[in-house]
Amino acid sequence: MARPLPISAHSVIDEVQILPRKGILYQLQGPGRSGKSMRSFAEAWTAMTLMNGDYVHWIDGACRFNPARIIRTFPETFPDAEQLLHGLFIGRGFTVHQFAHLIERLQSEIKITKAKLIVIDGPITMHLDSQIGDYEARSLFRKTMILLRKIADENDVGIVVITSSNAYSKRHSNLLTMVRNRCQASLSGVRRKVRGEEKMWLLHLPTRSSGYRKEITPQETLHESVSRIIHTRLRIEGVEEIE
């Protein structure tokens, strides 16, 4: 993987620490099952949106959503933080067809909720089921991505799609390509070793802003959760990518 150009910390903060812009289909991709290493960004954005008094839809395609993770993202001093979860609408499909139906329902649901953020967590996972053929998986997923782009455009809402960065089969590769071709922006994470210490290198497209993610502190506040994203270095030595 080519090393991204060094940049200033300020430009990275401008691009990846703010909420995804309205009307944008945004990909989060990184290591781990269905890109789980990048899910914390979506969780921080969800918390910020809820604290602004707005609604969020979270479609769980990887069967891993845990509301406790959202609660832990709120500042400890924020009163009745768990009450904000009433503004979070969760959908979980246990089959690929149920998942596709949840996406279709978003068209009508968002007109009611006027949500400002939609998170599609692990949408590719169920489309890798061996019980459905390659053609059906591609057709269903293509329809899903077209529909998400339409929802973003027509409702002026930010939609975040979380995926792994590496494909593990030909079908997986084809589905990842569909996501990348439909999304207008992305934030990618790659684990690297720097002098024996594992760090997460982030690259934002289309700006090509890049830098290291700051380490999580034990008493992390919401502000820290959002602002820890990047710790930029102008020179990187002894960097080894972790597969």
Short mmCIF file of the C-alpha atoms (twelve columns), coordinates in Angstrom:
data_MODEL
# 
_entry.id   MODEL 
# 
loop_
_atom_site.group_PDB 
_atom_site.id 
_atom_site.type_symbol 
_atom_site.label_atom_id 
_atom_site.label_alt_id 
_atom_site.label_comp_id 
_atom_site.label_asym_id 
_atom_site.label_seq_id 
_atom_site.Cartn_x 
_atom_site.Cartn_y 
_atom_site.Cartn_z 
_atom_site.pdbx_PDB_model_num 
ATOM 1   C CA . MET A 1   0.000   0.000   0.000  1 
ATOM 2   C CA . ALA A 2   1.403   3.375   -0.985 1 
ATOM 3   C CA . ARG A 3   2.203   5.685   1.916  1 
ATOM 4   C CA . PRO A 4   -0.211  8.665   1.995  1 
ATOM 5   C CA . LEU A 5   1.259   12.134  1.770  1 
ATOM 6   C CA . PRO A 6   1.881   13.846  5.135  1 
ATOM 7   C CA . ILE A 7   -0.540  16.627  6.011  1 
ATOM 8   C CA . SER A 8   -1.311  19.025  8.812  1 
ATOM 9   C CA . ALA A 9   -3.367  17.838  11.777 1 
ATOM 10  C CA . HIS A 10  -5.871  20.657  11.235 1 
ATOM 11  C CA . SER A 11  -6.885  19.481  7.775  1 
ATOM 12  C CA . VAL A 12  -7.491  15.939  9.031  1 
ATOM 13  C CA . ILE A 13  -9.699  17.216  11.838 1 
ATOM 14  C CA . ASP A 14  -11.743 19.286  9.393  1 
ATOM 15  C CA . GLU A 15  -12.441 16.257  7.198  1 
ATOM 16  C CA . VAL A 16  -13.024 13.289  9.519  1 
ATOM 17  C CA . GLN A 17  -13.957 14.552  12.967 1 
ATOM 18  C CA . ILE A 18  -17.120 16.320  11.897 1 
ATOM 19  C CA . LEU A 19  -20.352 14.476  11.161 1 
ATOM 20  C CA . PRO A 20  -20.718 13.148  7.591  1 
ATOM 21  C CA . ARG A 21  -22.260 15.820  5.405  1 
ATOM 22  C CA . LYS A 22  -25.937 15.589  4.521  1 
ATOM 23  C CA . GLY A 23  -26.670 13.956  1.195  1 
ATOM 24  C CA . ILE A 24  -23.414 11.991  1.299  1 
ATOM 25  C CA . LEU A 25  -22.957 8.222   1.153  1 
ATOM 26  C CA . TYR A 26  -19.878 7.603   3.303  1 
ATOM 27  C CA . GLN A 27  -17.858 4.391   3.671  1 
ATOM 28  C CA . LEU A 28  -16.006 3.374   6.830  1 
ATOM 29  C CA . GLN A 29  -13.668 0.476   6.063  1 
ATOM 30  C CA . GLY A 30  -10.980 -1.225  8.086  1 
ATOM 31  C CA . PRO A 31  -9.674  -4.443  9.648  1 
ATOM 32  C CA . GLY A 32  -11.797 -6.904  11.568 1 
ATOM 33  C CA . ARG A 33  -15.046 -8.694  10.860 1 
ATOM 34  C CA . SER A 34  -17.186 -6.423  8.692  1 
ATOM 35  C CA . GLY A 35  -14.890 -3.489  9.510  1 
ATOM 36  C CA . LYS A 36  -15.519 -3.598  13.268 1 
ATOM 37  C CA . SER A 37  -12.332 -1.613  13.969 1 
ATOM 38  C CA . MET A 38  -13.993 1.455   12.404 1 
ATOM 39  C CA . ARG A 39  -17.376 1.128   14.110 1 
ATOM 40  C CA . SER A 40  -16.350 3.469   16.939 1 
ATOM 41  C CA . PHE A 41  -16.393 6.397   14.485 1 
ATOM 42  C CA . ALA A 42  -20.028 5.684   13.606 1 
ATOM 43  C CA . GLU A 43  -20.820 5.329   17.320 1 
ATOM 44  C CA . ALA A 44  -19.250 8.719   18.075 1 
ATOM 45  C CA . TRP A 45  -21.157 10.355  15.218 1 
ATOM 46  C CA . THR A 46  -24.351 8.714   16.458 1 
ATOM 47  C CA . ALA A 47  -23.807 10.085  19.966 1 
ATOM 48  C CA . MET A 48  -23.124 13.575  18.602 1 
ATOM 49  C CA . THR A 49  -26.286 13.488  16.488 1 
ATOM 50  C CA . LEU A 50  -28.415 12.327  19.432 1 
ATOM 51  C CA . MET A 51  -26.954 15.037  21.664 1 
ATOM 52  C CA . ASN A 52  -27.991 17.585  19.039 1 
ATOM 53  C CA . GLY A 53  -31.569 16.407  19.525 1 
ATOM 54  C CA . ASP A 54  -31.772 14.639  16.161 1 
ATOM 55  C CA . TYR A 55  -32.750 11.075  15.262 1 
ATOM 56  C CA . VAL A 56  -30.534 8.253   13.975 1 
ATOM 57  C CA . HIS A 57  -31.384 5.017   12.157 1 
ATOM 58  C CA . TRP A 58  -28.939 2.105   12.662 1 
ATOM 59  C CA . ILE A 59  -29.402 -0.967  10.447 1 
ATOM 60  C CA . ASP A 60  -27.425 -3.863  11.918 1 
ATOM 61  C CA . GLY A 61  -26.332 -6.244  9.175  1 
ATOM 62  C CA . ALA A 62  -23.608 -7.902  11.251 1 
ATOM 63  C CA . CYS A 63  -25.712 -8.768  14.345 1 
ATOM 64  C CA . ARG A 64  -23.363 -6.959  16.714 1 
ATOM 65  C CA . PHE A 65  -25.084 -3.742  17.804 1 
ATOM 66  C CA . ASN A 66  -24.770 -3.015  21.520 1 
ATOM 67  C CA . PRO A 67  -26.485 0.129   22.893 1 
ATOM 68  C CA . ALA A 68  -24.077 0.135   25.849 1 
ATOM 69  C CA . ARG A 69  -21.315 1.195   23.466 1 
ATOM 70  C CA . ILE A 70  -23.302 4.289   22.508 1 
ATOM 71  C CA . ILE A 71  -24.005 5.118   26.158 1 
ATOM 72  C CA . ARG A 72  -20.295 4.877   27.014 1 
ATOM 73  C CA . THR A 73  -19.571 7.428   24.291 1 
ATOM 74  C CA . PHE A 74  -21.590 10.154  26.012 1 
ATOM 75  C CA . PRO A 75  -19.728 12.387  28.519 1 
ATOM 76  C CA . GLU A 76  -20.045 11.191  32.102 1 
ATOM 77  C CA . THR A 77  -21.339 14.638  33.079 1 
ATOM 78  C CA . PHE A 78  -24.155 14.579  30.514 1 
ATOM 79  C CA . PRO A 79  -27.477 14.169  32.402 1 
ATOM 80  C CA . ASP A 80  -29.751 11.216  31.570 1 
ATOM 81  C CA . ALA A 81  -27.623 10.188  28.612 1 
ATOM 82  C CA . GLU A 82  -29.446 6.864   28.299 1 
ATOM 83  C CA . GLN A 83  -32.659 8.781   27.557 1 
ATOM 84  C CA . LEU A 84  -31.115 9.962   24.305 1 
ATOM 85  C CA . LEU A 85  -31.313 6.394   23.014 1 
ATOM 86  C CA . HIS A 86  -35.028 6.979   22.445 1 
ATOM 87  C CA . GLY A 87  -33.921 8.876   19.357 1 
ATOM 88  C CA . LEU A 88  -32.050 5.839   18.000 1 
ATOM 89  C CA . PHE A 89  -34.027 3.434   15.792 1 
ATOM 90  C CA . ILE A 90  -32.480 -0.022  15.430 1 
ATOM 91  C CA . GLY A 91  -33.247 -2.505  12.674 1 
ATOM 92  C CA . ARG A 92  -31.745 -5.990  12.478 1 
ATOM 93  C CA . GLY A 93  -32.306 -8.503  9.714  1 
ATOM 94  C CA . PHE A 94  -31.393 -12.126 10.279 1 
ATOM 95  C CA . THR A 95  -31.496 -13.049 6.584  1 
ATOM 96  C CA . VAL A 96  -30.384 -11.212 3.486  1 
ATOM 97  C CA . HIS A 97  -34.005 -10.691 2.400  1 
ATOM 98  C CA . GLN A 98  -34.959 -9.263  5.800  1 
ATOM 99  C CA . PHE A 99  -31.997 -6.923  5.562  1 
ATOM 100 C CA . ALA A 100 -33.055 -5.770  2.074  1 
ATOM 101 C CA . HIS A 101 -36.581 -5.145  3.384  1 
ATOM 102 C CA . LEU A 102 -35.217 -2.951  6.201  1 
ATOM 103 C CA . ILE A 103 -33.419 -0.790  3.649  1 
ATOM 104 C CA . GLU A 104 -36.599 -0.466  1.593  1 
ATOM 105 C CA . ARG A 105 -38.544 0.609   4.688  1 
ATOM 106 C CA . LEU A 106 -36.069 3.416   5.299  1 
ATOM 107 C CA . GLN A 107 -37.600 5.358   2.404  1 
ATOM 108 C CA . SER A 108 -40.867 5.812   4.271  1 
ATOM 109 C CA . GLU A 109 -39.505 5.809   7.840  1 
ATOM 110 C CA . ILE A 110 -37.082 8.667   7.317  1 
ATOM 111 C CA . LYS A 111 -39.880 10.871  6.015  1 
ATOM 112 C CA . ILE A 112 -41.474 10.461  9.460  1 
ATOM 113 C CA . THR A 113 -38.408 10.652  11.721 1 
ATOM 114 C CA . LYS A 114 -36.502 13.299  9.702  1 
ATOM 115 C CA . ALA A 115 -33.329 11.559  10.903 1 
ATOM 116 C CA . LYS A 116 -30.019 13.317  10.269 1 
ATOM 117 C CA . LEU A 117 -27.853 10.180  10.212 1 
ATOM 118 C CA . ILE A 118 -28.238 6.586   8.985  1 
ATOM 119 C CA . VAL A 119 -25.681 3.896   9.831  1 
ATOM 120 C CA . ILE A 120 -25.608 0.665   7.805  1 
ATOM 121 C CA . ASP A 121 -23.394 -1.655  9.834  1 
ATOM 122 C CA . GLY A 122 -21.904 -4.663  8.007  1 
ATOM 123 C CA . PRO A 123 -24.266 -4.714  4.991  1 
ATOM 124 C CA . ILE A 124 -22.121 -7.184  3.067  1 
ATOM 125 C CA . THR A 125 -22.106 -9.868  5.772  1 
ATOM 126 C CA . MET A 126 -25.468 -11.475 4.992  1 
ATOM 127 C CA . HIS A 127 -24.857 -11.269 1.248  1 
ATOM 128 C CA . LEU A 128 -21.981 -13.732 1.696  1 
ATOM 129 C CA . ASP A 129 -24.373 -16.477 2.854  1 
ATOM 130 C CA . SER A 130 -23.632 -19.653 0.888  1 
ATOM 131 C CA . GLN A 131 -27.362 -20.429 0.783  1 
ATOM 132 C CA . ILE A 132 -27.881 -17.694 -1.811 1 
ATOM 133 C CA . GLY A 133 -26.161 -17.688 -5.177 1 
ATOM 134 C CA . ASP A 134 -23.663 -15.158 -6.448 1 
ATOM 135 C CA . TYR A 135 -26.087 -13.610 -8.923 1 
ATOM 136 C CA . GLU A 136 -28.854 -13.138 -6.349 1 
ATOM 137 C CA . ALA A 137 -26.387 -11.689 -3.811 1 
ATOM 138 C CA . ARG A 138 -25.042 -9.186  -6.355 1 
ATOM 139 C CA . SER A 139 -28.534 -8.222  -7.538 1 
ATOM 140 C CA . LEU A 140 -29.875 -7.665  -4.016 1 
ATOM 141 C CA . PHE A 141 -26.837 -5.710  -2.932 1 
ATOM 142 C CA . ARG A 142 -26.766 -3.560  -6.065 1 
ATOM 143 C CA . LYS A 143 -30.398 -2.654  -5.422 1 
ATOM 144 C CA . THR A 144 -29.530 -1.813  -1.797 1 
ATOM 145 C CA . MET A 145 -26.671 0.514   -2.738 1 
ATOM 146 C CA . ILE A 146 -28.732 2.279   -5.404 1 
ATOM 147 C CA . LEU A 147 -31.521 2.773   -2.893 1 
ATOM 148 C CA . LEU A 148 -29.174 4.127   -0.204 1 
ATOM 149 C CA . ARG A 149 -27.742 6.654   -2.639 1 
ATOM 150 C CA . LYS A 150 -31.283 7.698   -3.577 1 
ATOM 151 C CA . ILE A 151 -32.279 8.079   0.096  1 
ATOM 152 C CA . ALA A 152 -29.214 10.219  0.793  1 
ATOM 153 C CA . ASP A 153 -29.900 12.462  -2.189 1 
ATOM 154 C CA . GLU A 154 -33.649 12.880  -1.746 1 
ATOM 155 C CA . ASN A 155 -33.682 13.314  2.044  1 
ATOM 156 C CA . ASP A 156 -30.470 15.293  2.490  1 
ATOM 157 C CA . VAL A 157 -29.228 12.811  5.103  1 
ATOM 158 C CA . GLY A 158 -25.750 11.431  5.791  1 
ATOM 159 C CA . ILE A 159 -25.492 7.646   5.377  1 
ATOM 160 C CA . VAL A 160 -22.499 5.727   6.776  1 
ATOM 161 C CA . VAL A 161 -21.753 2.232   5.444  1 
ATOM 162 C CA . ILE A 162 -19.337 0.117   7.525  1 
ATOM 163 C CA . THR A 163 -17.373 -2.624  5.734  1 
ATOM 164 C CA . SER A 164 -14.143 -4.550  5.984  1 
ATOM 165 C CA . SER A 165 -11.312 -3.224  3.854  1 
ATOM 166 C CA . ASN A 166 -10.125 -6.616  2.582  1 
ATOM 167 C CA . ALA A 167 -12.105 -9.141  0.544  1 
ATOM 168 C CA . TYR A 168 -12.016 -12.835 1.441  1 
ATOM 169 C CA . SER A 169 -13.679 -14.211 -1.688 1 
ATOM 170 C CA . LYS A 170 -14.560 -13.207 -5.235 1 
ATOM 171 C CA . ARG A 171 -18.131 -12.434 -4.169 1 
ATOM 172 C CA . HIS A 172 -16.881 -10.327 -1.273 1 
ATOM 173 C CA . SER A 173 -14.601 -8.410  -3.628 1 
ATOM 174 C CA . ASN A 174 -17.451 -7.685  -6.046 1 
ATOM 175 C CA . LEU A 175 -19.692 -6.411  -3.245 1 
ATOM 176 C CA . LEU A 176 -16.950 -4.201  -1.798 1 
ATOM 177 C CA . THR A 177 -16.449 -2.709  -5.259 1 
ATOM 178 C CA . MET A 178 -20.146 -1.811  -5.385 1 
ATOM 179 C CA . VAL A 179 -19.820 0.083   -2.096 1 
ATOM 180 C CA . ARG A 180 -16.728 1.972   -3.209 1 
ATOM 181 C CA . ASN A 181 -18.288 2.892   -6.541 1 
ATOM 182 C CA . ARG A 182 -21.425 4.318   -4.898 1 
ATOM 183 C CA . CYS A 183 -19.872 6.157   -1.939 1 
ATOM 184 C CA . GLN A 184 -18.697 9.742   -2.425 1 
ATOM 185 C CA . ALA A 185 -16.329 9.724   0.568  1 
ATOM 186 C CA . SER A 186 -14.537 7.181   2.737  1 
ATOM 187 C CA . LEU A 187 -12.385 6.769   5.817  1 
ATOM 188 C CA . SER A 188 -10.050 3.764   5.727  1 
ATOM 189 C CA . GLY A 189 -8.046  2.293   8.575  1 
ATOM 190 C CA . VAL A 190 -4.920  0.132   8.341  1 
ATOM 191 C CA . ARG A 191 -3.116  -1.403  11.315 1 
ATOM 192 C CA . ARG A 192 0.617   -0.757  11.301 1 
ATOM 193 C CA . LYS A 193 3.518   -1.402  13.614 1 
ATOM 194 C CA . VAL A 194 5.579   1.624   14.547 1 
ATOM 195 C CA . ARG A 195 8.691   0.655   16.509 1 
ATOM 196 C CA . GLY A 196 6.928   -2.461  17.730 1 
ATOM 197 C CA . GLU A 197 3.723   -0.664  18.734 1 
ATOM 198 C CA . GLU A 198 0.472   -1.251  16.855 1 
ATOM 199 C CA . LYS A 199 -1.267  1.883   15.570 1 
ATOM 200 C CA . MET A 200 -4.154  2.643   13.232 1 
ATOM 201 C CA . TRP A 201 -3.293  4.661   10.137 1 
ATOM 202 C CA . LEU A 202 -6.275  6.521   8.664  1 
ATOM 203 C CA . LEU A 203 -6.794  7.806   5.141  1 
ATOM 204 C CA . HIS A 204 -9.723  10.026  4.139  1 
ATOM 205 C CA . LEU A 205 -10.858 10.215  0.524  1 
ATOM 206 C CA . PRO A 206 -11.278 12.179  -1.642 1 
ATOM 207 C CA . THR A 207 -9.123  14.674  0.308  1 
ATOM 208 C CA . ARG A 208 -6.284  12.162  0.967  1 
ATOM 209 C CA . SER A 209 -5.961  13.571  4.479  1 
ATOM 210 C CA . SER A 210 -4.150  11.029  6.631  1 
ATOM 211 C CA . GLY A 211 -2.619  10.399  10.029 1 
ATOM 212 C CA . TYR A 212 -2.529  8.131   13.057 1 
ATOM 213 C CA . ARG A 213 -5.484  7.582   15.326 1 
ATOM 214 C CA . LYS A 214 -4.802  8.616   18.898 1 
ATOM 215 C CA . GLU A 215 -4.947  5.959   21.583 1 
ATOM 216 C CA . ILE A 216 -8.106  5.587   23.664 1 
ATOM 217 C CA . THR A 217 -7.777  6.775   27.250 1 
ATOM 218 C CA . PRO A 218 -9.464  4.918   30.158 1 
ATOM 219 C CA . GLN A 219 -11.765 7.862   31.016 1 
ATOM 220 C CA . GLU A 220 -12.586 8.880   27.471 1 
ATOM 221 C CA . THR A 221 -15.142 11.674  27.061 1 
ATOM 222 C CA . LEU A 222 -17.269 12.265  23.974 1 
ATOM 223 C CA . HIS A 223 -14.935 15.065  22.916 1 
ATOM 224 C CA . GLU A 224 -11.940 12.735  23.258 1 
ATOM 225 C CA . SER A 225 -13.792 9.957   21.462 1 
ATOM 226 C CA . VAL A 226 -14.258 12.218  18.464 1 
ATOM 227 C CA . SER A 227 -10.997 14.163  18.605 1 
ATOM 228 C CA . ARG A 228 -8.634  11.236  19.256 1 
ATOM 229 C CA . ILE A 229 -8.974  10.195  15.619 1 
ATOM 230 C CA . ILE A 230 -5.749  11.639  14.293 1 
ATOM 231 C CA . HIS A 231 -2.235  12.151  15.618 1 
ATOM 232 C CA . THR A 232 -0.270  13.288  12.588 1 
ATOM 233 C CA . ARG A 233 3.451   12.827  11.938 1 
ATOM 234 C CA . LEU A 234 5.411   14.444  9.119  1 
ATOM 235 C CA . ARG A 235 7.897   11.625  8.996  1 
ATOM 236 C CA . ILE A 236 7.156   7.969   9.525  1 
ATOM 237 C CA . GLU A 237 9.982   5.549   10.136 1 
ATOM 238 C CA . GLY A 238 9.950   1.875   10.910 1 
ATOM 239 C CA . VAL A 239 6.360   1.400   9.736  1 
ATOM 240 C CA . GLU A 240 5.153   -2.122  9.017  1 
ATOM 241 C CA . GLU A 241 1.659   -2.926  7.745  1 
ATOM 242 C CA . ILE A 242 -0.282  -5.596  9.623  1 
ATOM 243 C CA . GLU A 243 -2.375  -7.883  7.456  1 
# 
